[in-house]
Amino acid sequence: MKKSIITLIFACCLSMSAIRANDLKNSEQTGTRLADSFDLGITLGTTGVGVEVAATPVSFMRLRAGVDFMPRFNVPLYFNVDNYRDGAVAGTDFSKLQEMMKEISGFDVDRTVKMDCKAKMVNFKLLVDFFPLRNKHWYVTAGFYWGTSRIGSAVNAMEEMPSLVAIGMYNKMHDYVMRTDFIEQPVYDDIYLDPDVADRLKERMENYGRIGIHVGDYPDGRPYMMEPGSDATVKADLIVNSFKPYLGLGYLTSFGSHINFGVDGGVLFWGGSPKVVTHENVDLTKDVDNIAGKVGSYVRVAKSMKVYPVLNFRIAYRFGFK
């Protein structure tokens, strides 16, 4: 991806240079110039921080190419840990579960799990600005952004690993104990559990059920209990299309002979509502309802954003050819 973006930018720069050289050649022959604008700029806005180059092959059109990336920042999210059985949250005294998991794993288990939400949006962009008015301030833009499809992710914080390992160990033991023939199976080599101990263990496990992170509910009313994956982590990704067409409007002005300042506003068409997919391949925007707290608010915002609003500010240095 990065190599492809760099190659595209380099190719655009060469193309713009060739156009500019042809413009200069024509100006030498005819005594006129089609344009006198080739600039390097930086951008800041809803698509992140970016760099771009621009050239004006003809007076009513400008070509721009660059890269935008969203700076990394963390937004903490918190989920409750609960036990569930028979398709519902059991509501058992969680302190008893904490004691049992401590006995099984040796780890203290938190009642809540913290996840860090991070932006991961990086895009190459190729845009064409059209200046329909004589004053050459207002312009209409069409083009595309192309880059990462996973534009954000939420992963458990490192300090939650002991709790998630303990939950994974407990659930594995639960599944083993709830097998009808587990008493007949040796726990190690030819060592078997005492039948009375095995019966008491099964009774406790059956009463507690499994343990997971209660994210929300399925449409049929069953709770969605997210459990740690094989790597003892819990994750969710925010997914959109890699190719994102763009339409917008902008305003350009100059300060002195070499500084340009511009404002762009428009929308990225990123393929309808983003998906919020967990490591268990559950889409929170479609498969789960009643998501509480900040997580629910973020998921509702994601569902409503059929397009991505763009507002960017640009400042650039113009290289003159006089």
C-alpha contacts under 8 A as a table, 3 or more apart, distances in Angstrom:
res1	aa1	res2	aa2	distance
1	M	4	S	5.16
1	M	5	I	6.24
1	M	147	G	7.44
2	K	5	I	5.12
2	K	6	I	6.20
3	K	6	I	5.18
3	K	7	T	6.10
4	S	7	T	5.07
4	S	8	L	6.17
5	I	8	L	5.15
5	I	9	I	6.22
5	I	67	V	7.91
5	I	124	F	6.01
6	I	9	I	5.17
6	I	10	F	6.11
7	T	10	F	5.11
7	T	11	A	6.11
8	L	11	A	5.04
8	L	12	C	6.13
9	I	12	C	5.06
9	I	13	C	6.12
9	I	65	A	6.47
9	I	66	G	6.53
10	F	13	C	5.07
10	F	14	L	6.25
11	A	14	L	5.11
11	A	15	S	6.14
12	C	15	S	4.97
12	C	16	M	6.05
12	C	65	A	6.80
13	C	16	M	5.12
13	C	17	S	6.06
13	C	53	V	7.39
14	L	17	S	5.00
14	L	18	A	6.10
15	S	18	A	5.06
15	S	19	I	6.17
16	M	19	I	5.00
16	M	20	R	6.04
16	M	54	A	7.82
16	M	55	A	6.03
16	M	57	P	7.76
17	S	20	R	4.99
17	S	21	A	6.04
18	A	21	A	5.03
18	A	22	N	6.16
19	I	22	N	5.14
19	I	23	D	6.13
19	I	57	P	6.08
20	R	23	D	4.90
20	R	24	L	6.24
20	R	55	A	7.59
20	R	57	P	6.65
21	A	24	L	5.08
21	A	25	K	6.18
22	N	25	K	4.96
22	N	26	N	6.12
23	D	26	N	5.15
23	D	27	S	6.13
23	D	33	R	6.49
23	D	34	L	6.41
23	D	35	A	7.58
23	D	57	P	7.21
24	L	27	S	4.96
24	L	28	E	6.21
24	L	33	R	6.93
25	K	28	E	5.21
25	K	29	Q	6.43
26	N	29	Q	5.13
26	N	30	T	5.99
26	N	31	G	7.75
26	N	32	T	7.44
26	N	33	R	7.16
27	S	30	T	5.18
27	S	31	G	4.89
27	S	32	T	4.56
27	S	33	R	4.78
27	S	34	L	7.62
28	E	31	G	5.40
28	E	32	T	7.35
33	R	36	D	7.13
34	L	57	P	6.82
34	L	58	V	5.24
34	L	59	S	5.81
35	A	56	T	5.96
35	A	57	P	6.43
35	A	58	V	5.85
35	A	59	S	5.41
36	D	56	T	7.33
36	D	320	G	6.20
36	D	321	F	6.13
36	D	322	K	7.93
37	S	54	A	7.92
37	S	55	A	5.88
37	S	56	T	5.73
37	S	318	R	6.21
37	S	319	F	6.65
37	S	320	G	6.49
37	S	321	F	7.93
38	F	53	V	7.62
38	F	54	A	5.73
38	F	55	A	4.46
38	F	56	T	6.67
38	F	318	R	5.74
38	F	319	F	5.46
38	F	320	G	7.10
39	D	53	V	5.84
39	D	54	A	5.36
39	D	55	A	6.61
39	D	316	A	6.13
39	D	317	Y	5.35
39	D	318	R	4.22
39	D	319	F	5.62
40	L	51	V	7.64
40	L	52	E	6.04
40	L	53	V	4.61
40	L	54	A	6.52
40	L	316	A	5.36
40	L	317	Y	5.53
40	L	318	R	6.78
41	G	51	V	5.82
41	G	52	E	5.39
41	G	53	V	6.25
41	G	314	R	6.60
41	G	315	I	5.47
41	G	316	A	3.71
41	G	317	Y	6.22
42	I	49	V	7.47
42	I	50	G	5.59
42	I	51	V	4.46
42	I	52	E	6.28
42	I	314	R	5.78
42	I	315	I	5.76
42	I	316	A	6.35
43	T	48	G	7.87
43	T	49	V	5.68
43	T	50	G	4.87
43	T	51	V	6.10
43	T	52	E	7.70
43	T	68	D	7.97
43	T	312	N	6.39
43	T	313	F	5.52
43	T	314	R	4.42
43	T	315	I	6.65
44	L	47	T	7.49
44	L	48	G	5.80
44	L	49	V	4.70
44	L	50	G	6.44
44	L	312	N	5.49
44	L	313	F	5.37
44	L	314	R	6.65
45	G	48	G	5.32
45	G	49	V	6.70
45	G	310	V	7.36
45	G	311	L	5.55
45	G	312	N	4.11
45	G	313	F	6.13
46	T	309	P	7.40
46	T	310	V	5.56
46	T	311	L	5.65
46	T	312	N	6.35
47	T	68	D	6.35
47	T	69	F	6.85
47	T	70	M	6.46
47	T	121	M	7.82
47	T	310	V	6.60
47	T	311	L	7.78
47	T	312	N	7.35
48	G	68	D	5.78
48	G	69	F	5.07
48	G	70	M	4.14
48	G	71	P	6.59
48	G	121	M	7.99
49	V	68	D	5.44
49	V	69	F	5.50
49	V	70	M	6.20
49	V	71	P	7.22
50	G	66	G	6.98
50	G	67	V	5.38
50	G	68	D	3.99
50	G	69	F	6.21
51	V	66	G	5.48
51	V	67	V	5.71
51	V	68	D	6.72
52	E	64	R	6.63
52	E	65	A	5.39
52	E	66	G	3.86
52	E	67	V	6.51
53	V	64	R	5.72
53	V	65	A	5.59
53	V	66	G	6.29
54	A	62	R	6.74
54	A	63	L	5.44
54	A	64	R	4.34
54	A	65	A	6.56
55	A	62	R	5.68
55	A	63	L	5.42
55	A	64	R	6.78
56	T	59	S	6.46
56	T	60	F	7.91
56	T	61	M	5.90
56	T	62	R	4.30
56	T	63	L	6.21
57	P	61	M	6.78
57	P	62	R	6.69
57	P	63	L	7.75
58	V	61	M	5.54
58	V	62	R	7.37
59	S	62	R	7.83
60	F	130	F	5.78
60	F	131	F	4.87
60	F	132	P	6.84
60	F	136	K	7.53
61	M	128	V	6.97
61	M	129	D	5.55
61	M	130	F	4.69
61	M	131	F	6.13
62	R	128	V	5.79
62	R	129	D	4.99
62	R	130	F	6.66
63	L	126	L	7.60
63	L	127	L	6.01
63	L	128	V	4.78
63	L	129	D	6.41
64	R	125	K	7.84
64	R	126	L	5.80
64	R	127	L	5.07
64	R	128	V	6.28
64	R	129	D	7.85
65	A	124	F	7.54
65	A	125	K	5.53
65	A	126	L	4.56
65	A	127	L	6.37
66	G	124	F	5.81
66	G	125	K	5.40
66	G	126	L	6.88
67	V	122	V	7.35
67	V	123	N	5.65
67	V	124	F	4.45
67	V	125	K	6.03
68	D	122	V	5.78
68	D	123	N	5.30
68	D	124	F	6.49
68	D	125	K	7.63
69	F	120	K	7.78
69	F	121	M	5.68
69	F	122	V	4.24
69	F	123	N	6.36
70	M	119	A	6.47
70	M	120	K	6.40
70	M	121	M	5.29
70	M	122	V	6.42
71	P	119	A	7.23
71	P	120	K	7.87
72	R	118	K	6.27
72	R	119	A	5.79
72	R	120	K	6.98
73	F	117	C	7.95
73	F	118	K	5.71
73	F	119	A	6.68
74	N	116	D	5.65
74	N	117	C	5.39
74	N	118	K	5.08
74	N	119	A	7.85
75	V	116	D	5.65
75	V	117	C	4.91
75	V	118	K	6.68
76	P	114	K	6.61
76	P	115	M	5.77
76	P	116	D	4.72
76	P	117	C	6.16
77	L	114	K	5.69
77	L	115	M	5.08
77	L	116	D	6.23
77	L	117	C	7.10
77	L	294	K	7.02
77	L	295	V	6.74
78	Y	112	T	6.36
78	Y	113	V	5.64
78	Y	114	K	4.62
78	Y	115	M	6.23
79	F	112	T	5.42
79	F	113	V	5.22
79	F	114	K	6.56
79	F	115	M	7.94
79	F	213	I	6.33
79	F	214	H	6.92
79	F	215	V	6.84
80	N	111	R	6.12
80	N	112	T	4.54
80	N	113	V	6.44
80	N	213	I	5.72
80	N	214	H	5.94
80	N	215	V	7.80
81	V	110	D	7.87
81	V	111	R	5.32
81	V	112	T	5.59
81	V	113	V	7.02
81	V	211	I	7.13
81	V	212	G	5.70
81	V	213	I	4.47
81	V	214	H	6.17
82	D	89	V	6.93
82	D	90	A	7.72
82	D	91	G	7.18
82	D	94	F	7.52
82	D	111	R	7.79
82	D	211	I	5.72
82	D	212	G	5.74
82	D	213	I	6.14
82	D	214	H	6.33
83	N	89	V	6.04
83	N	90	A	5.71
83	N	91	G	6.78
83	N	92	T	7.12
83	N	208	Y	6.45
83	N	209	G	6.05
83	N	210	R	5.41
83	N	211	I	4.18
83	N	212	G	6.23
84	Y	87	G	6.94
84	Y	88	A	5.53
84	Y	89	V	4.16
84	Y	90	A	4.65
84	Y	91	G	7.53
84	Y	208	Y	7.18
84	Y	209	G	5.35
84	Y	210	R	5.52
84	Y	211	I	6.26
84	Y	212	G	7.69
85	R	88	A	5.64
85	R	89	V	6.45
85	R	90	A	5.97
85	R	208	Y	7.30
85	R	209	G	4.75
85	R	210	R	6.51
87	G	222	R	5.33
87	G	223	P	6.83
88	A	222	R	6.01
88	A	223	P	6.06
89	V	223	P	6.88
90	A	208	Y	7.17
90	A	209	G	7.53
91	G	94	F	7.76
92	T	96	K	7.98
92	T	208	Y	6.79
93	D	96	K	5.87
93	D	97	L	7.20
94	F	97	L	5.02
94	F	98	Q	6.19
94	F	111	R	7.77
95	S	98	Q	4.95
95	S	99	E	6.26
96	K	99	E	5.14
96	K	100	M	6.29
97	L	100	M	5.04
97	L	101	M	6.08
97	L	208	Y	7.66
98	Q	101	M	5.20
98	Q	102	K	6.05
98	Q	108	D	6.99
98	Q	109	V	5.91
99	E	102	K	5.09
99	E	103	E	6.32
100	M	103	E	5.07
100	M	104	I	6.30
101	M	104	I	4.96
101	M	105	S	5.85
101	M	106	G	7.33
101	M	107	F	7.20
101	M	108	D	7.64
101	M	109	V	7.32
101	M	166	A	6.18
101	M	167	I	7.34
101	M	170	Y	6.34
102	K	105	S	5.38
102	K	106	G	4.63
102	K	107	F	5.09
102	K	108	D	5.70
102	K	109	V	7.33
102	K	166	A	7.64
103	E	106	G	5.73
104	I	166	A	7.70
104	I	169	M	7.58
104	I	170	Y	7.05
105	S	165	V	7.98
105	S	166	A	5.49
105	S	169	M	6.87
105	S	170	Y	7.85
106	G	166	A	7.92
107	F	162	P	5.93
107	F	163	S	6.78
107	F	166	A	6.30
108	D	162	P	7.14
108	D	163	S	6.55
109	V	162	P	7.02
109	V	163	S	4.44
109	V	164	L	7.88
109	V	166	A	6.96
109	V	167	I	7.95
110	D	113	V	6.82
110	D	160	E	7.85
110	D	163	S	6.12
113	V	156	N	7.19
113	V	160	E	6.27
113	V	213	I	7.81
114	K	156	N	5.85
114	K	157	A	5.83
114	K	160	E	6.81
115	M	154	A	5.96
115	M	155	V	5.19
115	M	156	N	3.98
115	M	157	A	5.28
116	D	154	A	5.30
116	D	155	V	5.49
116	D	156	N	6.06
116	D	157	A	6.00
117	C	152	G	7.13
117	C	153	S	5.60
117	C	154	A	4.09
117	C	155	V	6.67
118	K	152	G	5.54
118	K	153	S	5.42
118	K	154	A	6.23
119	A	151	I	5.97
119	A	152	G	4.29
119	A	153	S	6.63
120	K	148	T	7.70
120	K	150	R	6.83
120	K	151	I	4.65
120	K	152	G	4.92
120	K	153	S	7.35
121	M	147	G	7.65
121	M	148	T	6.14
121	M	149	S	8.00
121	M	150	R	7.27
121	M	151	I	4.43
121	M	152	G	6.88
122	V	147	G	5.68
122	V	148	T	5.82
122	V	151	I	7.69
123	N	145	Y	5.77
123	N	146	W	5.18
123	N	147	G	4.17
123	N	148	T	6.61
124	F	145	Y	5.58
124	F	146	W	5.21
124	F	147	G	6.00
125	K	143	G	7.51
125	K	144	F	5.76
125	K	145	Y	4.33
125	K	146	W	6.28
126	L	143	G	5.65
126	L	144	F	5.71
126	L	145	Y	6.66
127	L	141	T	6.60
127	L	142	A	5.81
127	L	143	G	4.26
127	L	144	F	6.43
128	V	141	T	5.58
128	V	142	A	5.52
128	V	143	G	6.01
129	D	139	Y	5.93
129	D	140	V	5.56
129	D	141	T	4.45
129	D	142	A	6.77
130	F	139	Y	5.23
130	F	140	V	5.18
130	F	141	T	6.33
131	F	134	R	7.77
131	F	136	K	5.58
131	F	137	H	7.30
131	F	138	W	6.18
131	F	139	Y	4.46
131	F	140	V	6.65
132	P	136	K	7.42
132	P	138	W	7.50
132	P	139	Y	6.60
132	P	140	V	7.87
133	L	136	K	5.74
133	L	137	H	7.55
133	L	138	W	6.91
133	L	139	Y	7.95
135	N	138	W	7.79
136	K	139	Y	7.35
136	K	252	L	7.65
137	H	251	Y	5.40
137	H	252	L	4.77
137	H	253	T	6.15
138	W	249	L	7.51
138	W	250	G	5.80
138	W	251	Y	4.60
138	W	252	L	6.40
139	Y	249	L	5.87
139	Y	250	G	5.24
139	Y	251	Y	6.27
139	Y	252	L	7.87
140	V	247	L	7.83
140	V	248	G	6.03
140	V	249	L	4.63
140	V	250	G	6.36
141	T	246	Y	7.74
141	T	247	L	5.69
141	T	248	G	5.03
141	T	249	L	5.79
141	T	250	G	7.32
142	A	245	P	7.80
142	A	246	Y	5.71
142	A	247	L	4.77
142	A	248	G	6.65
143	G	245	P	5.96
143	G	246	Y	5.22
143	G	247	L	6.79
144	F	243	F	7.11
144	F	244	K	5.54
144	F	245	P	4.14
144	F	246	Y	5.01
144	F	268	L	7.98
145	Y	243	F	6.16
145	Y	244	K	5.03
145	Y	245	P	6.21
145	Y	246	Y	6.96
145	Y	268	L	7.83
146	W	242	S	5.56
146	W	243	F	4.61
146	W	244	K	5.99
147	G	242	S	5.22
147	G	243	F	6.80
148	T	151	I	6.24
148	T	242	S	5.53
149	S	239	I	5.44
149	S	240	V	5.03
149	S	241	N	5.33
149	S	242	S	4.59
150	R	153	S	7.35
150	R	237	D	6.30
150	R	238	L	5.59
150	R	239	I	4.55
150	R	240	V	6.55
151	I	237	D	7.71
151	I	238	L	5.76
151	I	239	I	6.14
151	I	240	V	7.20
152	G	237	D	5.85
152	G	238	L	4.93
152	G	239	I	7.41
153	S	235	K	7.22
153	S	236	A	5.62
153	S	237	D	4.31
153	S	238	L	5.90
154	A	235	K	5.54
154	A	236	A	5.13
154	A	237	D	6.41
155	V	233	T	7.36
155	V	234	V	6.02
155	V	235	K	4.59
155	V	236	A	6.72
156	N	160	E	6.49
156	N	161	M	7.75
156	N	233	T	6.42
156	N	234	V	5.84
156	N	235	K	6.74
157	A	160	E	5.57
157	A	161	M	7.47
158	M	161	M	5.62
159	E	162	P	7.19
160	E	163	S	5.48
160	E	164	L	6.35
161	M	164	L	5.09
161	M	165	V	6.02
161	M	232	A	7.05
161	M	233	T	7.21
162	P	165	V	5.17
162	P	166	A	6.16
163	S	166	A	5.13
163	S	167	I	6.18
164	L	167	I	5.01
164	L	168	G	6.13
164	L	228	P	6.14
164	L	232	A	5.79
164	L	233	T	6.74
165	V	168	G	5.11
165	V	169	M	6.20
165	V	228	P	7.76
165	V	232	A	5.56
166	A	169	M	5.10
166	A	170	Y	6.10
167	I	170	Y	5.10
167	I	171	N	6.17
167	I	211	I	6.49
167	I	212	G	7.36
167	I	227	E	7.88
167	I	228	P	7.48
168	G	171	N	5.27
168	G	172	K	6.21
168	G	227	E	7.43
168	G	228	P	6.17
168	G	232	A	6.82
169	M	172	K	5.19
169	M	173	M	6.24
170	Y	173	M	5.14
170	Y	174	H	6.05
170	Y	210	R	7.86
170	Y	211	I	7.74
171	N	174	H	4.85
171	N	175	D	6.19
171	N	210	R	5.74
171	N	211	I	6.57
172	K	175	D	5.25
172	K	176	Y	6.32
173	M	176	Y	4.99
173	M	177	V	6.03
174	H	177	V	5.19
174	H	178	M	6.04
174	H	205	M	6.02
174	H	209	G	7.47
174	H	210	R	6.80
175	D	178	M	5.32
175	D	179	R	6.64
176	Y	179	R	5.59
176	Y	182	F	6.61
177	V	180	T	7.83
177	V	182	F	5.85
177	V	201	L	7.66
177	V	202	K	5.88
177	V	205	M	7.42
178	M	182	F	7.40
178	M	202	K	6.53
178	M	205	M	7.54
178	M	206	E	7.20
179	R	182	F	5.42
180	T	183	I	7.72
181	D	184	E	5.42
181	D	185	Q	6.77
182	F	185	Q	5.13
183	I	186	P	7.61
183	I	192	Y	7.42
183	I	193	L	6.77
183	I	195	P	6.88
183	I	198	A	6.45
184	E	192	Y	7.53
185	Q	192	Y	6.84
186	P	189	D	6.35
186	P	190	D	5.63
186	P	191	I	5.25
186	P	192	Y	4.52
186	P	193	L	7.24
187	V	190	D	7.66
187	V	191	I	5.93
187	V	192	Y	5.66
187	V	193	L	6.89
188	Y	191	I	5.33
188	Y	192	Y	7.35
193	L	197	V	6.70
193	L	198	A	6.00
194	D	197	V	5.24
194	D	198	A	6.09
195	P	198	A	4.94
195	P	199	D	6.08
196	D	199	D	5.15
196	D	200	R	6.30
197	V	200	R	5.23
197	V	201	L	6.11
198	A	201	L	5.08
198	A	202	K	6.10
199	D	202	K	5.14
199	D	203	E	6.14
200	R	203	E	5.05
200	R	204	R	6.26
201	L	204	R	5.22
201	L	205	M	6.16
202	K	205	M	5.05
202	K	206	E	5.91
203	E	206	E	5.13
203	E	207	N	6.14
204	R	207	N	5.11
204	R	208	Y	6.18
205	M	208	Y	5.19
205	M	209	G	5.81
206	E	209	G	5.36
211	I	225	M	7.68
211	I	227	E	7.50
212	G	225	M	4.83
212	G	226	M	5.35
212	G	227	E	4.92
212	G	228	P	7.90
213	I	225	M	4.99
213	I	226	M	4.87
213	I	227	E	6.33
214	H	223	P	6.82
214	H	224	Y	6.05
214	H	225	M	4.61
214	H	226	M	6.46
215	V	223	P	7.77
215	V	224	Y	5.92
215	V	225	M	6.20
215	V	226	M	6.73
215	V	291	I	5.96
215	V	292	A	7.55
216	G	223	P	5.96
216	G	224	Y	5.38
216	G	225	M	7.57
216	G	288	V	5.96
216	G	289	D	5.78
216	G	290	N	5.24
216	G	291	I	4.46
216	G	292	A	7.04
217	D	220	D	7.83
217	D	221	G	5.73
217	D	222	R	5.57
217	D	223	P	4.18
217	D	224	Y	5.08
217	D	288	V	5.42
217	D	289	D	5.20
217	D	290	N	5.94
217	D	291	I	7.28
218	Y	221	G	5.38
218	Y	222	R	5.31
218	Y	223	P	6.00
218	Y	224	Y	6.11
218	Y	287	D	6.23
218	Y	288	V	4.79
218	Y	289	D	5.99
219	P	222	R	7.43
219	P	287	D	7.20
219	P	288	V	6.60
219	P	289	D	6.42
224	Y	288	V	7.20
226	M	234	V	7.57
226	M	280	E	7.64
227	E	234	V	7.01
228	P	231	D	7.40
228	P	232	A	4.88
228	P	233	T	5.02
228	P	234	V	5.18
229	G	232	A	5.12
229	G	233	T	5.56
229	G	234	V	6.38
229	G	279	H	7.07
229	G	280	E	7.62
230	S	233	T	7.54
234	V	278	T	7.63
234	V	279	H	6.59
235	K	278	T	5.51
235	K	279	H	5.34
236	A	276	V	6.35
236	A	277	V	5.27
236	A	278	T	3.94
236	A	279	H	6.04
237	D	275	K	7.72
237	D	276	V	5.49
237	D	277	V	5.30
237	D	278	T	6.36
238	L	274	P	6.40
238	L	275	K	5.63
238	L	276	V	4.65
238	L	277	V	6.67
239	I	274	P	5.49
239	I	275	K	5.04
239	I	276	V	6.41
239	I	277	V	7.56
240	V	270	W	5.82
240	V	271	G	6.32
240	V	272	G	7.97
240	V	273	S	7.76
240	V	274	P	5.14
240	V	275	K	6.73
241	N	244	K	6.55
241	N	270	W	5.28
241	N	271	G	5.60
242	S	270	W	7.58
243	F	270	W	7.05
244	K	268	L	5.84
244	K	269	F	5.27
244	K	270	W	4.85
244	K	271	G	7.55
245	P	268	L	5.81
245	P	269	F	5.38
245	P	270	W	7.29
246	Y	266	G	7.19
246	Y	267	V	5.84
246	Y	268	L	4.69
246	Y	269	F	6.35
247	L	266	G	5.62
247	L	267	V	5.82
247	L	268	L	6.97
248	G	264	D	6.89
248	G	265	G	5.44
248	G	266	G	3.77
248	G	267	V	6.38
249	L	264	D	5.93
249	L	265	G	5.47
249	L	266	G	6.18
250	G	262	G	6.98
250	G	263	V	5.42
250	G	264	D	4.35
250	G	265	G	6.14
251	Y	262	G	5.47
251	Y	263	V	5.38
251	Y	264	D	6.79
252	L	260	N	7.05
252	L	261	F	5.91
252	L	262	G	4.37
252	L	263	V	6.76
253	T	260	N	5.88
253	T	261	F	5.43
253	T	262	G	6.28
254	S	257	S	7.19
254	S	258	H	7.56
254	S	259	I	5.69
254	S	260	N	4.45
254	S	261	F	6.01
255	F	258	H	7.10
255	F	259	I	5.18
255	F	260	N	6.22
255	F	261	F	7.57
256	G	259	I	6.10
257	S	318	R	7.70
258	H	317	Y	5.51
258	H	318	R	4.59
258	H	319	F	6.73
258	H	320	G	7.45
259	I	315	I	7.18
259	I	316	A	5.80
259	I	317	Y	4.88
259	I	318	R	5.95
260	N	314	R	7.93
260	N	315	I	5.65
260	N	316	A	5.09
260	N	317	Y	6.32
260	N	318	R	6.89
261	F	313	F	7.61
261	F	314	R	5.64
261	F	315	I	4.55
261	F	316	A	6.50
262	G	313	F	5.90
262	G	314	R	4.96
262	G	315	I	6.43
263	V	311	L	7.35
263	V	312	N	5.84
263	V	313	F	4.69
263	V	314	R	6.18
264	D	310	V	7.41
264	D	311	L	5.61
264	D	312	N	5.12
264	D	313	F	6.44
264	D	314	R	7.96
265	G	309	P	7.71
265	G	310	V	5.38
265	G	311	L	4.55
265	G	312	N	6.60
266	G	309	P	6.10
266	G	310	V	5.04
266	G	311	L	6.73
267	V	307	V	6.23
267	V	308	Y	5.46
267	V	309	P	4.66
267	V	310	V	5.34
268	L	307	V	5.67
268	L	308	Y	4.95
268	L	309	P	6.49
268	L	310	V	6.94
269	F	272	G	7.27
269	F	306	K	7.55
269	F	307	V	4.98
269	F	308	Y	6.61
270	W	273	S	8.00
270	W	274	P	7.93
270	W	306	K	7.54
270	W	307	V	6.04
270	W	308	Y	7.03
271	G	274	P	7.48
271	G	306	K	7.25
271	G	307	V	7.54
272	G	305	M	7.37
272	G	306	K	4.28
272	G	307	V	6.37
273	S	302	A	6.41
273	S	303	K	5.15
273	S	304	S	6.57
273	S	305	M	5.62
273	S	306	K	4.56
273	S	307	V	7.41
274	P	302	A	6.00
274	P	303	K	6.59
274	P	305	M	7.44
274	P	306	K	7.54
275	K	283	D	6.20
275	K	284	L	7.41
275	K	285	T	6.23
275	K	302	A	7.81
275	K	303	K	7.99
276	V	283	D	5.29
276	V	284	L	5.38
276	V	285	T	6.07
276	V	299	V	7.43
277	V	280	E	7.78
277	V	281	N	5.66
277	V	282	V	5.37
277	V	283	D	4.34
277	V	284	L	6.26
278	T	281	N	5.22
278	T	282	V	5.35
278	T	283	D	6.57
278	T	284	L	7.60
279	H	282	V	7.44
282	V	287	D	6.51
283	D	286	K	5.61
283	D	287	D	5.46
283	D	288	V	7.23
284	L	287	D	5.52
284	L	288	V	5.06
284	L	289	D	7.69
284	L	299	V	7.10
285	T	288	V	6.60
285	T	299	V	6.26
285	T	300	R	7.50
285	T	302	A	7.67
285	T	303	K	6.09
286	K	289	D	7.97
288	V	291	I	7.26
290	N	296	G	7.37
291	I	295	V	6.68
291	I	296	G	4.43
292	A	295	V	6.37
292	A	296	G	4.85
292	A	297	S	7.62
293	G	296	G	5.45
293	G	297	S	6.56
294	K	297	S	4.99
294	K	298	Y	6.18
295	V	298	Y	5.20
295	V	299	V	6.20
296	G	299	V	5.11
296	G	300	R	6.13
297	S	300	R	5.18
297	S	301	V	6.26
298	Y	301	V	5.09
298	Y	302	A	6.22
299	V	302	A	5.02
299	V	303	K	6.22
300	R	303	K	5.10
300	R	304	S	6.36
301	V	304	S	5.22
301	V	305	M	6.39
302	A	305	M	5.35
303	K	306	K	7.27
305	M	308	Y	6.35
